[in-house]
Amino acid sequence: MQQLVAYENTLSARQMDSLNALCDTIWPSLSPPTHNHHLTMLDHSLLTYYTTSASMAATPQRLGGMISQRLQHPALFLLRLALWLLSTWFGTFILCGVLSVSTEFPYLQSFSKVSQKKREKIIRGWSCSSLYLLRMLFQSFKMLVLLVFFTQLNDRYENPAWKAIGYPGPDPDFPNPSKTPPKNSGDDDEDQQGMGMEEAILGPLCRGIVDLTHSKHWVATTLRKHGFNFVSNDQQKSSIIISCDVVVVGSGSGGGVAAGILAKAGYKVLVLEKGDYFARSALSLLEGPTMDQMYEGSGFMATADLGVMILAGSTVGGGSTVNWSASIKTPKHVRKEWCEEEELELFGSGMYEEAMEAVCDRMGVQSEAVEEGLNNCVLRRGCVELGYPVTNIPRNAPADHYCGWCCFGCKDGRKQGTAETWLVDAVDSGNALILPNCKALKVLYSQRSNKKREAIGVVFEHEVENKKKKKKKKKQSYVVKSRVTVVAAGALETPALLRRSGLRNPNIGKHLRLHPVAMAWGYFPEEEEKKRASREG
């Protein structure tokens, strides 16, 4: 199961002093409403919600660990610099202005010494400042503090705010497959029963996952057993070479499909995935651990200006494992643009249409829904009353699939991502293996006489982490030599890999488009929709 991880905090004492003050400014301890005389007697959870500040919930310590070990952003050094500046009187005066000045000696003081009311006015001023850096400072701290506060867990996997806001946490009806393995129909063949129990606990891809944390001998034996050549020179630790027909970088909607088709065709396929593999029984359905271990950048990825937060899967199955199941074919107007303006005739061909149909058929894409969440019901009713057209979004899940936690992994496997379809096909063929926790560093290529490059493999690295202290051990580099190289690391990582590989085409990464998602809040009396609730995904 996904484990709670405490990351090592390397922030200085001065920086932590500022971070504590910032956290309590954004999420302070408040007195409960005085008009509700029954609050303390009837609802202890609400009392806890009001009176618990961020520092009381140990949010600064957890956030300090995330800043130290997990956050990756070009402006991260500015965050650390701001924390240090706020620990000094001159830095506080520069960032906070006259509001930080005291009427008593010493008049200039650090941010933590400023009163709570003044600190709140200061960060409100940051939020609408004409200076971009101050607005970014407010936005980043607000987002980080609230995200950590509402997702952090104690030793009992609980959060002090959840009960008060009506958040259920993980699905209370989540079955434990390890306790209830599937029964085989037909005879009581012991091998089949053993295989069924193994898959129930370890997942449908268990026979194709190669964990490189095992000994080199075990890895070599496993690879050779499946028809992959493995060469290692013990005297030169970097010279570990794996040979195959096809190497696929990425296991998501692109790489997973390619791996499944090629493996079923008889080719030896090696799939490299930067993230880890989590079987259904290993899912926590908790936002904090899932974001940390199944999303790119621990769920903290953002554009350079922090204008858009980006959610991207980083696990076996890629985005198809943690998406909201929307499965939309490439729109006709987009295909027309690609075909006519970019001269990519493939997208206007019948072959591309057939390919989309084949993918949708394998994933079970359909548009019906037996039950809708409150949010969809409200949107549908509002659109109908306003005369707006309403259509159902196609999903790669059956009509009666109403899970609500699919953005944390599908607990029953009914959402047909690549880890439940194409990658299963690849592993079942006996021709494919999946290497999780492996980051592709660059694509290898040979130079032909006509100056055209031909890919001949990939260099990747694997690192072993101490899960308790999260101290990274030495990274081990591997070389994969292949006849065919498929780079399908997603719209965010593929351009970066190509550039690391020495490609200089100015169009690489140029046409990235992000799909914005807006959050909306509303109050709906319980009498109207008693049995319905808004879901995570």
C-alpha positions as CSV (number, residue, x, y, z in Angstrom):
1,M,0.0,0.0,0.0
2,Q,1.1,3.6,-0.5
3,Q,3.0,4.7,2.5
4,L,3.1,8.0,4.4
5,V,6.5,9.5,3.8
6,A,8.2,12.1,6.0
7,Y,10.7,14.0,3.9
8,E,13.9,15.4,5.4
9,N,13.6,19.1,6.1
10,T,16.8,21.0,5.2
11,L,15.4,24.5,5.8
12,S,17.4,26.5,8.3
13,A,15.9,27.5,11.7
14,R,15.5,31.1,10.5
15,Q,13.6,29.9,7.4
16,M,11.4,27.6,9.5
17,D,10.6,30.6,11.8
18,S,9.3,32.5,8.8
19,L,7.5,29.5,7.4
20,N,5.7,28.9,10.7
21,A,4.5,32.5,10.7
22,L,3.4,32.3,7.1
23,C,1.5,29.1,7.6
24,D,-0.4,30.5,10.7
25,T,-1.1,33.7,8.8
26,I,-2.8,31.7,6.0
27,W,-4.5,29.2,8.3
28,P,-4.7,30.6,11.9
29,S,-6.4,29.3,15.0
30,L,-9.9,31.0,15.3
31,S,-12.5,31.2,17.9
32,P,-15.7,29.3,17.0
33,P,-18.8,31.4,16.1
34,T,-20.3,32.7,19.3
35,H,-23.9,32.5,17.9
36,N,-23.7,28.7,17.8
37,H,-24.1,27.7,21.4
38,H,-24.4,24.0,20.5
39,L,-21.1,23.9,18.7
40,T,-18.9,22.7,21.5
41,M,-21.4,20.2,22.7
42,L,-22.6,18.7,19.5
43,D,-19.7,18.8,17.1
44,H,-16.2,18.4,18.4
45,S,-14.9,18.2,14.8
46,L,-16.1,21.7,14.0
47,L,-14.4,23.0,17.2
48,T,-11.2,21.3,16.2
49,Y,-11.5,22.8,12.7
50,Y,-11.8,26.3,14.0
51,T,-9.1,26.1,16.7
52,T,-6.4,24.2,14.9
53,S,-3.8,26.4,13.2
54,A,-1.4,25.2,10.5
55,S,1.5,25.0,13.0
56,M,-0.6,23.0,15.5
57,A,-1.2,20.4,12.7
58,A,2.6,20.3,12.0
59,T,1.9,21.7,8.5
60,P,5.1,23.8,8.4
61,Q,7.3,20.8,9.1
62,R,5.7,18.8,6.3
63,L,5.8,21.7,3.9
64,G,9.5,22.3,4.8
65,G,10.2,18.7,3.8
66,M,8.3,19.1,0.5
67,I,10.2,22.3,-0.3
68,S,13.5,20.6,0.6
69,Q,13.0,17.3,-1.3
70,R,10.1,17.3,-3.7
71,L,9.3,20.7,-5.2
72,Q,10.9,21.3,-8.6
73,H,10.3,24.8,-10.1
74,P,12.6,27.4,-11.6
75,A,11.5,29.9,-9.0
76,L,12.0,27.6,-6.0
77,F,15.2,29.4,-5.0
78,L,13.1,32.6,-4.7
79,L,10.9,30.8,-2.2
80,R,13.8,29.9,0.0
81,L,15.2,33.4,-0.4
82,A,11.9,35.0,0.7
83,L,11.8,32.8,3.8
84,W,15.3,33.9,4.7
85,L,14.5,37.6,4.1
86,L,11.4,37.4,6.2
87,S,13.5,36.1,9.1
88,T,15.4,39.5,9.1
89,W,14.2,43.0,9.9
90,F,15.5,44.5,6.7
91,G,14.1,41.7,4.5
92,T,10.7,42.0,6.2
93,F,10.7,45.8,5.7
94,I,11.6,45.3,2.0
95,L,8.9,42.7,1.3
96,C,6.2,44.0,3.7
97,G,6.7,47.7,3.9
98,V,5.5,50.0,6.6
99,L,2.9,47.5,7.9
100,S,5.8,45.6,9.4
101,V,7.1,48.5,11.4
102,S,6.3,48.5,15.2
103,T,5.4,51.5,17.3
104,E,7.7,50.2,20.0
105,F,11.5,49.7,20.0
106,P,12.9,47.9,18.1
107,Y,10.8,49.4,15.4
108,L,11.9,47.1,12.6
109,Q,11.2,43.4,13.2
110,S,11.1,40.1,11.4
111,F,7.9,38.7,9.9
112,S,7.3,36.3,12.8
113,K,7.3,39.2,15.3
114,V,4.6,41.1,13.4
115,S,1.1,40.8,14.8
116,Q,-1.4,38.4,13.3
117,K,-3.7,41.1,12.0
118,K,-0.8,43.0,10.3
119,R,0.5,39.8,8.8
120,E,-2.9,39.1,7.2
121,K,-3.0,42.7,5.8
122,I,0.5,42.2,4.4
123,I,-0.2,39.0,2.5
124,R,-3.5,40.4,1.2
125,G,-1.4,43.3,-0.2
126,W,0.9,40.7,-1.9
127,S,-2.1,39.1,-3.6
128,C,-3.0,42.3,-5.5
129,S,0.4,43.9,-5.7
130,S,1.6,45.6,-8.9
131,L,4.8,43.7,-8.4
132,Y,4.7,40.3,-10.1
133,L,7.1,38.6,-7.6
134,L,5.0,39.5,-4.6
135,R,1.9,38.2,-6.3
136,M,3.7,35.0,-7.1
137,L,4.9,34.8,-3.5
138,F,1.4,35.0,-2.2
139,Q,0.0,32.5,-4.8
140,S,2.7,29.9,-4.1
141,F,2.5,30.0,-0.3
142,K,-1.3,30.0,-0.3
143,M,-1.4,27.0,-2.6
144,L,1.3,25.1,-0.8
145,V,0.0,25.7,2.8
146,L,-3.6,24.8,2.0
147,L,-2.7,21.8,-0.1
148,V,-0.5,20.4,2.6
149,F,-2.9,21.2,5.4
150,F,-5.9,19.5,3.8
151,T,-4.0,16.4,2.6
152,Q,-1.6,15.7,5.5
153,L,-2.4,12.6,7.6
154,N,-1.6,11.5,11.1
155,D,-0.5,8.0,12.0
156,R,-4.2,6.8,11.8
157,Y,-4.4,8.1,8.2
158,E,-6.8,10.9,9.3
159,N,-6.9,14.7,8.8
160,P,-8.3,17.0,11.5
161,A,-10.3,19.0,9.0
162,W,-12.0,16.3,7.0
163,K,-15.0,15.5,9.2
164,A,-15.8,19.2,9.7
165,I,-16.0,19.9,5.9
166,G,-17.8,16.6,5.2
167,Y,-14.9,15.0,3.2
168,P,-15.1,11.2,3.6
169,G,-11.4,10.5,2.8
170,P,-10.8,7.2,1.0
171,D,-13.8,5.1,-0.1
172,P,-15.2,3.4,3.0
173,D,-16.4,0.6,0.8
174,F,-13.0,0.0,-0.8
175,P,-12.6,-3.8,-0.8
176,N,-9.3,-5.4,0.0
177,P,-8.4,-7.8,-2.8
178,S,-5.7,-9.4,-0.7
179,K,-8.4,-10.7,1.7
180,T,-10.9,-11.7,-1.0
181,P,-9.1,-13.2,-4.0
182,P,-11.3,-14.0,-7.0
183,K,-12.7,-17.4,-7.4
184,N,-11.9,-19.4,-10.5
185,S,-14.7,-20.9,-12.5
186,G,-14.3,-24.5,-13.6
187,D,-12.0,-26.9,-11.9
188,D,-10.0,-26.2,-8.8
189,D,-6.7,-26.1,-10.5
190,E,-4.2,-25.0,-7.9
191,D,-1.9,-23.2,-10.3
192,Q,-4.8,-21.1,-11.6
193,Q,-5.9,-20.3,-8.0
194,G,-2.3,-19.3,-7.1
195,M,-2.1,-17.1,-10.2
196,G,-5.5,-15.5,-9.4
197,M,-4.5,-14.7,-5.9
198,E,-1.1,-13.3,-7.0
199,E,-2.8,-11.0,-9.5
200,A,-5.4,-10.0,-7.0
201,I,-2.7,-8.9,-4.6
202,L,0.0,-7.7,-6.9
203,G,-2.0,-6.5,-9.9
204,P,-2.6,-7.8,-13.4
205,L,0.9,-6.6,-14.5
206,C,2.8,-8.4,-11.7
207,R,4.3,-11.0,-14.0
208,G,5.7,-8.3,-16.2
209,I,7.1,-5.8,-13.6
210,V,10.9,-5.9,-13.2
211,D,12.0,-4.2,-10.0
212,L,15.6,-3.1,-10.5
213,T,16.2,-2.8,-6.7
214,H,16.7,-6.5,-6.7
215,S,20.1,-8.0,-7.1
216,K,21.8,-7.7,-10.5
217,H,21.8,-11.5,-10.8
218,W,18.0,-11.6,-10.2
219,V,17.4,-8.9,-12.8
220,A,19.7,-10.6,-15.3
221,T,18.0,-13.9,-14.8
222,T,14.5,-12.4,-15.2
223,L,15.4,-10.5,-18.4
224,R,17.1,-13.5,-20.0
225,K,14.2,-15.8,-19.1
226,H,11.9,-13.5,-21.1
227,G,14.2,-13.4,-24.1
228,F,16.1,-10.1,-23.4
229,N,19.9,-10.0,-23.5
230,F,21.5,-8.6,-20.4
231,V,25.3,-7.8,-20.3
232,S,27.0,-6.5,-17.2
233,N,30.6,-5.7,-16.5
234,D,31.2,-5.9,-12.8
235,Q,34.4,-4.0,-13.1
236,Q,32.7,-1.1,-14.9
237,K,29.5,-0.5,-13.0
238,S,28.1,1.8,-15.6
239,S,28.3,-0.7,-18.4
240,I,24.9,-2.5,-18.0
241,I,23.4,-3.2,-21.5
242,I,20.0,-4.6,-22.3
243,S,19.1,-5.6,-25.8
244,C,15.6,-5.9,-27.2
245,D,13.5,-5.3,-30.4
246,V,11.6,-2.3,-29.1
247,V,12.1,0.1,-26.2
248,V,9.1,2.3,-25.3
249,V,9.7,5.3,-23.1
250,G,6.4,5.9,-21.2
251,S,3.6,3.6,-20.3
252,G,0.6,5.9,-20.7
253,S,-2.0,6.4,-23.4
254,G,0.8,6.5,-26.1
255,G,3.4,4.2,-24.9
256,G,1.0,1.6,-23.5
257,V,-0.8,1.2,-26.7
258,A,2.4,0.9,-28.7
259,A,3.8,-1.7,-26.3
260,G,0.6,-3.8,-26.4
261,I,0.4,-4.0,-30.1
262,L,4.1,-4.6,-30.8
263,A,4.3,-7.3,-28.0
264,K,1.3,-9.1,-29.4
265,A,2.9,-9.0,-32.8
266,G,5.8,-11.0,-31.4
267,Y,8.5,-8.3,-30.8
268,K,10.4,-8.2,-27.5
269,V,9.3,-4.9,-25.9
270,L,10.9,-3.2,-22.9
271,V,8.8,-0.4,-21.3
272,L,10.5,2.3,-19.3
273,E,8.3,4.2,-16.8
274,K,9.6,7.0,-14.5
275,G,6.9,6.3,-11.9
276,D,6.1,3.3,-9.7
277,Y,3.5,0.5,-10.2
278,F,0.5,0.4,-7.8
279,A,-1.8,-2.5,-8.0
280,R,-5.5,-2.0,-7.1
281,S,-4.9,-3.4,-3.6
282,A,-1.9,-1.0,-3.1
283,L,-4.0,2.1,-3.7
284,S,-4.6,4.3,-0.7
285,L,-7.3,6.5,-2.4
286,L,-5.8,9.3,-0.3
287,E,-5.0,12.6,-2.0
288,G,-1.7,13.3,-0.2
289,P,0.1,10.0,-0.8
290,T,-1.4,9.6,-4.3
291,M,-0.3,13.1,-5.5
292,D,3.1,12.5,-4.0
293,Q,3.7,9.1,-5.5
294,M,1.6,8.9,-8.7
295,Y,1.7,12.4,-10.1
296,E,4.5,14.3,-11.8
297,G,6.3,16.6,-9.3
298,S,4.2,15.3,-6.4
299,G,1.2,17.2,-7.9
300,F,3.1,20.5,-7.4
301,M,4.0,21.1,-11.1
302,A,3.2,24.6,-12.4
303,T,4.0,26.9,-15.2
304,A,6.9,29.3,-14.7
305,D,4.6,32.1,-13.7
306,L,2.5,29.9,-11.5
307,G,-0.5,30.9,-13.6
308,V,-1.5,27.2,-14.2
309,M,-1.1,24.2,-12.0
310,I,-0.5,21.1,-14.0
311,L,-1.6,17.6,-13.1
312,A,0.2,14.8,-14.9
313,G,0.4,11.1,-14.1
314,S,3.8,9.6,-13.2
315,T,3.0,6.0,-12.6
316,V,2.6,2.8,-14.6
317,G,-0.3,3.6,-17.0
318,G,0.6,7.3,-17.0
319,G,-2.2,9.8,-17.1
320,S,-4.7,7.0,-18.0
321,T,-4.3,5.6,-14.4
322,V,-5.2,8.9,-12.6
323,N,-7.3,10.8,-15.1
324,W,-11.1,11.5,-14.7
325,S,-11.8,8.9,-17.5
326,A,-12.8,11.4,-20.1
327,S,-11.9,9.8,-23.5
328,I,-12.5,12.3,-26.3
329,K,-11.6,11.6,-29.9
330,T,-9.5,14.2,-31.7
331,P,-12.0,16.8,-32.9
332,K,-12.6,17.1,-36.6
333,H,-11.6,20.8,-36.7
334,V,-8.3,20.0,-35.0
335,R,-7.6,17.2,-37.4
336,K,-8.5,19.5,-40.3
337,E,-6.0,22.1,-39.0
338,W,-3.2,19.5,-38.6
339,C,-3.9,18.2,-42.1
340,E,-4.2,21.4,-44.0
341,E,-2.1,23.9,-42.1
342,E,0.6,21.5,-40.9
343,E,0.5,19.2,-43.9
344,L,0.1,16.1,-41.8
345,E,-2.2,14.2,-44.1
346,L,-2.3,11.1,-41.8
347,F,-4.8,12.9,-39.5
348,G,-7.2,13.3,-42.4
349,S,-7.1,9.7,-43.5
350,G,-9.4,6.9,-42.9
351,M,-6.6,5.0,-41.3
352,Y,-6.4,7.5,-38.4
353,E,-10.2,7.2,-37.9
354,E,-9.9,3.4,-37.8
355,A,-7.1,3.7,-35.2
356,M,-9.2,5.9,-32.9
357,E,-12.1,3.4,-33.2
358,A,-9.8,0.5,-32.3
359,V,-8.5,2.3,-29.3
360,C,-12.0,3.3,-28.1
361,D,-13.2,-0.2,-28.6
362,R,-10.4,-1.7,-26.5
363,M,-10.9,0.8,-23.7
364,G,-14.7,0.4,-23.7
365,V,-15.4,4.1,-24.3
366,Q,-19.1,5.0,-24.1
367,S,-21.2,8.0,-23.1
368,E,-23.9,6.6,-20.8
369,A,-24.0,7.1,-17.0
370,V,-26.5,5.3,-14.7
371,E,-25.8,7.7,-11.9
372,E,-24.5,11.2,-11.9
373,G,-22.8,13.2,-9.1
374,L,-24.3,16.4,-7.7
375,N,-21.9,18.6,-9.7
376,N,-23.0,17.1,-13.0
377,C,-26.7,17.2,-12.1
378,V,-26.5,20.9,-11.2
379,L,-24.6,21.7,-14.4
380,R,-27.0,19.8,-16.6
381,R,-30.1,21.3,-14.9
382,G,-28.6,24.8,-15.3
383,C,-27.8,24.3,-18.9
384,V,-31.2,23.0,-19.7
385,E,-32.9,25.9,-18.0
386,L,-30.7,28.4,-20.0
387,G,-31.2,26.6,-23.3
388,Y,-27.6,25.4,-23.7
389,P,-27.0,22.1,-25.4
390,V,-25.8,19.3,-23.2
391,T,-23.9,16.2,-24.2
392,N,-22.3,13.4,-22.1
393,I,-18.5,13.2,-22.2
394,P,-17.3,9.7,-23.4
395,R,-15.6,7.7,-20.7
396,N,-13.4,4.6,-20.7
397,A,-15.6,3.1,-18.0
398,P,-19.0,1.2,-18.0
399,A,-22.2,3.2,-17.5
400,D,-22.7,1.9,-13.9
401,H,-19.2,2.9,-12.8
402,Y,-19.7,5.5,-10.1
403,C,-16.5,5.4,-8.2
404,G,-15.5,9.0,-7.3
405,W,-11.9,8.3,-6.6
406,C,-10.5,7.5,-10.1
407,C,-8.1,10.4,-10.0
408,F,-6.3,8.4,-7.3
409,G,-6.3,5.2,-9.3
410,C,-9.3,3.0,-10.0
411,K,-9.9,0.8,-7.0
412,D,-11.8,-2.0,-8.9
413,G,-10.1,-1.7,-12.3
414,R,-13.2,-0.9,-14.2
415,K,-11.7,2.3,-15.7
416,Q,-9.9,0.9,-18.7
417,G,-6.6,2.7,-18.7
418,T,-3.5,1.2,-20.3
419,A,-2.5,-0.6,-17.1
420,E,-5.8,-2.5,-17.4
421,T,-5.8,-3.1,-21.1
422,W,-2.9,-2.6,-23.5
423,L,-0.1,-3.2,-21.0
424,V,-2.0,-6.4,-19.8
425,D,-2.0,-7.5,-23.4
426,A,1.7,-6.9,-23.6
427,V,2.6,-8.8,-20.4
428,D,0.2,-11.7,-21.3
429,S,1.9,-12.1,-24.6
430,G,5.1,-13.1,-22.8
431,N,7.1,-10.6,-25.0
432,A,7.1,-7.5,-22.8
433,L,8.5,-6.4,-19.5
434,I,8.0,-3.1,-17.6
435,L,10.7,-1.3,-15.7
436,P,9.2,1.1,-13.2
437,N,11.1,3.9,-11.5
438,C,13.4,4.4,-14.5
439,K,14.0,7.8,-16.0
440,A,15.1,8.1,-19.6
441,L,18.1,10.4,-19.9
442,K,18.6,10.5,-23.6
443,V,18.0,8.7,-26.9
444,L,21.0,7.2,-28.5
445,Y,21.3,7.4,-32.3
446,S,23.7,6.7,-35.1
447,Q,24.6,9.2,-37.9
448,R,23.9,7.9,-41.4
449,S,25.9,9.0,-44.4
450,N,22.9,11.1,-45.6
451,K,23.0,13.0,-42.3
452,K,19.8,11.5,-41.0
453,R,19.9,10.2,-37.5
454,E,18.6,6.8,-36.6
455,A,17.6,5.9,-33.0
456,I,19.4,2.9,-31.7
457,G,18.4,2.9,-28.0
458,V,18.0,4.8,-24.8
459,V,20.1,5.6,-21.7
460,F,18.1,5.5,-18.5
461,E,18.8,5.7,-14.8
462,H,17.4,4.0,-11.8
463,E,17.7,5.2,-8.2
464,V,17.1,3.4,-5.0
465,E,15.5,5.5,-2.2
466,N,15.4,5.0,1.5
467,K,11.7,5.2,2.0
468,K,11.9,6.2,5.7
469,K,14.4,9.1,5.3
470,K,14.1,9.6,1.5
471,K,17.9,9.9,1.2
472,K,18.7,9.2,-2.4
473,K,21.3,6.5,-3.0
474,K,23.7,6.4,-5.9
475,K,22.0,6.3,-9.3
476,Q,22.7,3.4,-11.7
477,S,22.8,4.0,-15.4
478,Y,21.6,1.5,-18.0
479,V,21.8,1.3,-21.8
480,V,19.0,-0.2,-23.9
481,K,20.0,-1.2,-27.4
482,S,16.9,-1.6,-29.7
483,R,15.9,-1.9,-33.3
484,V,13.0,0.5,-32.7
485,T,12.8,3.3,-30.2
486,V,9.4,4.8,-29.2
487,V,9.4,8.0,-27.2
488,A,5.9,8.4,-25.6
489,A,6.7,10.2,-22.4
490,G,3.7,12.6,-22.7
491,A,3.4,16.2,-23.9
492,L,5.5,17.5,-20.9
493,E,8.4,15.1,-20.8
494,T,8.8,14.0,-24.4
495,P,10.1,17.5,-25.6
496,A,12.5,17.6,-22.6
497,L,13.9,14.1,-23.5
498,L,14.4,15.0,-27.1
499,R,16.3,18.2,-26.2
500,R,18.5,16.2,-23.7
501,S,19.2,13.9,-26.6
502,G,20.7,16.7,-28.7
503,L,17.8,17.4,-31.0
504,R,17.5,21.1,-31.8
505,N,14.4,21.4,-33.9
506,P,12.8,24.7,-32.8
507,N,9.3,23.1,-33.0
508,I,10.1,20.6,-30.2
509,G,7.7,21.6,-27.3
510,K,6.5,24.7,-29.1
511,H,2.9,23.7,-29.6
512,L,2.0,22.7,-26.1
513,R,-1.5,23.6,-25.1
514,L,-3.0,23.3,-21.6
515,H,-6.6,22.6,-20.8
516,P,-7.6,24.9,-17.9
517,V,-10.0,23.7,-15.2
518,A,-11.9,26.2,-13.1
519,M,-13.2,25.4,-9.6
520,A,-16.7,26.6,-8.6
521,W,-18.4,26.4,-5.3
522,G,-22.1,26.5,-4.4
523,Y,-24.5,25.8,-1.6
524,F,-27.3,23.4,-2.2
525,P,-29.7,22.5,0.6
526,E,-29.6,18.9,1.6
527,E,-33.4,18.4,1.0
528,E,-32.9,18.7,-2.8
529,E,-30.3,16.1,-3.3
530,K,-29.9,14.0,-0.2
531,K,-28.3,11.0,-1.8
532,R,-26.0,12.7,-4.2
533,A,-22.5,14.1,-3.6
534,S,-19.7,15.7,-5.6
535,R,-16.9,13.3,-6.3
536,E,-13.2,13.6,-6.8
537,G,-13.2,12.1,-10.2
